């Protein structure tokens, strides 16, 4: 499934409005206040995505659930959201005695009743949210339940972003010991072997073929350089798997199964 954070947020706000119209004064006030907050909180899109993600994990009965996340920056924001929100809620709960009156008065302005009751209702909901977030964090940080597979391509920026991702995952306490390097040109051969073949056969090739092979060799040398760096960085502690660049698009179940064989039975670089 694909998560649409904007659509989820609109549905939640609509539910709050309907709840405010059908509930008592106290409940309508808290619902109206929460609806206003959801339209202005920074990072609400990550919050909605995270909320939908956890609902799917808890409701679907599968042995394994795979999340195909966005690029590094968005993924780190999503993964950091439960930690940040848990800290924010913890700080809010610490300050509730000092600022609780302000919360109650603010919610009362939206149509609520007794400020004390409004404060208790809001803090009760925040405490429930905090409990869910703690449960999610425990699941994320349990290596028996969750692991993160980093996918990159053999280029400088991608390797750099992967290193940043690995470091941040370590800070979050999330297990990560697999790296997949995708779109590799002839992973079973190195640039020297291909260069020797090109030198032997260059004279017999047409001009266009020589130009194509030269560009291919330049790309292969660049990829080998960054693949070597990847193994230097992660070879001892991570399972690094090379996935070949294909001449067709991987779409459909049959092609996915065929492509997955490279993960199940990866290329042995020592034998090749």
Number of C-alpha atoms within 10 A of each C-alpha: 5 7 12 12 18 13 11 16 19 14 12 16 19 13 14 21 17 14 17 22 15 11 13 13 18 21 23 25 25 28 26 23 22 18 20 14 13 18 12 9 10 10 12 17 18 19 20 21 19 20 16 15 13 14 11 13 13 9 8 10 9 8 5 10 11 8 10 9 10 10 11 15 11 12 15 17 14 20 18 17 19 23 16 12 16 20 13 13 18 15 11 16 16 11 11 16 9 10 13 20 14 13 18 24 17 18 25 24 14 18 18 24 20 13 20 14 15 26 23 15 16 20 19 12 12 17 16 11 15 19 13 16 21 15 12 15 20 15 14 20 17 13 14 9 11 16 16 17 14 18 16 18 19 24 16 15 11 16 20 12 16 19 16 15 19 20 13 15 19 13 10 16 15 20 19 20 14 16 22 16 20 16 16 19 22 15 22 14 13 16 21 12 9 16 18 11 11 17 9 9 11 16 10 10 12 9 11 9 12 16 12 10 17 15 12 15 18 12 17 22 18 15 22 19 15 17 22 12 15 19 16 10 13 16 13 9 11 13 14 20 21 25 22 17 13 12 6 7 9 13 9 8 9 10 12 12 11 11 16 13 11 14 13 9 9 13 16 11 11 6 6 9
